[in-house]
Amino acid sequence: MKLQQVSESCFAVLNEKNRVCDANSGLINRGGGVVVDTQSDLYHARRMIELFGKVWPGMPKRVINTHEDGDHVWGNQLFEGAEIIAHRTVPDRMKRVADPSETRKLLKGADRLLSRLVLGATHPGALAIAKQLRQDYDLDGVELALPTTVFDERHVLDLDGTEVHVIYVGPCHQVGDTIVHVPKEGVVFAGDVIFRECTPMGWTGTYEKWLRTLDLIVWLDPEVIVPGHGPVCGIEGAMEMKAYLEYVRDESRRFFEQSLTALEASKRIDLGPYGAWRGPARLYLNVERAYREFRGEPPDAHWDAAKSFDAIYEVAKARGIEVEF
Ligand SMILES: [Zn+2]
């Protein structure tokens, strides 16, 4: 993990491996201090606090969660007494999609020989992601600390004269998607609306909303964007994300019309320059999302996570590339 200053008062902690769960955090070191997203486990959250401690003494007064996924909220509990701000949908969604005991069970199962054999036989992808996560993460001791302040469309903070706009943009990658704009310093913390140099993993939301949100970020014209995953960028990061999503949706449409399954399409779509991004087989999630839309299914249709990881595993195997999430 490394600390990077991105403007006068804004900083980022970046997880350089850039695999699944390697999420970034932000800090605005004014008006009591605001942390954006809190990492995937207590070890990483403590390390993030230590790095931010170099530029901000003491505990920040506020935390913003950009959405409900575990890799952005599992360090919340370490900010005791802080105001935790998120979109109105996030508390309930966190209970559903970021229950640490579920992931803990998966990681422990990958430890034990018998459960490993069973898991490997039934869900090779779930076993593979569990093994990968275990290399870096340990969910022992993680408990959900839910948001204490929720908002609907927009929430504005005044940090000693510096305005911070917390803007709801979901559901695009997840239901609670929120971006944090610091206009005076030209900074946007984009959460998982932007993945950089790694393949996006969209769950509950629509292409249309995601593309519109990327247009909004370009329109805000920030100097610097801190993405949810990957290195800091400028608006080219938003434009590349948009080009990727449009390309995948168009290609998915082509294969959908030829009656191929989402899995088959994911094995065949030419990755072009996107093959160099981390976790290219995660493409499957984006194809499956497009297929759901073509079939007229609601954006909140259920995802079977284990089956989805199996599909990513199968895509990687079929393409002869490393299985990496
Ligand atoms: Zn994430």
Boltz pocket constraint, residues with backbone or C-beta under 6 A from the ligand:
constraints:
  - pocket:
      binder: B
      contacts: [[A, 21], [A, 23], [A, 69], [A, 71], [A, 72], [A, 192], [A, 228], [A, 229]]
      max_distance: 6.0
